[in-house]
Amino acid sequence: MIRKFGKVVLWSLFLIALPMVAGAEDGSGGDGKWGYALGAGLAIGLAGLGCGIGQGLTAGNTTAGIARNPGASGTMFTSFILGMVLIESIAIYGLVIAFMLQGKI
């Protein structure tokens, strides 16, 4: 598992570095704005990834807790909704950062 993750990380770094090498070859180097686009993509991508994982874990654990103790479902559901709102706010922050970086391009 770790070996597969390492390969994915190395290939990702390779694909990120490839445009830099291509721009350096002809001497133009670009205008330096590609970093903003990369940052915007990473901001929304990583925020969405983290929020998706967090929401999945929260929903799964809440469902398991309600299945074990149906009498506490009201309290668990309230905490579940509050947790989902806080998790989703992280995705919204990522979206705002992506829009701010997109505006600099």
Order of alpha helices (4+ residues) and beta strands (2+ residues): alpha-alpha-alpha
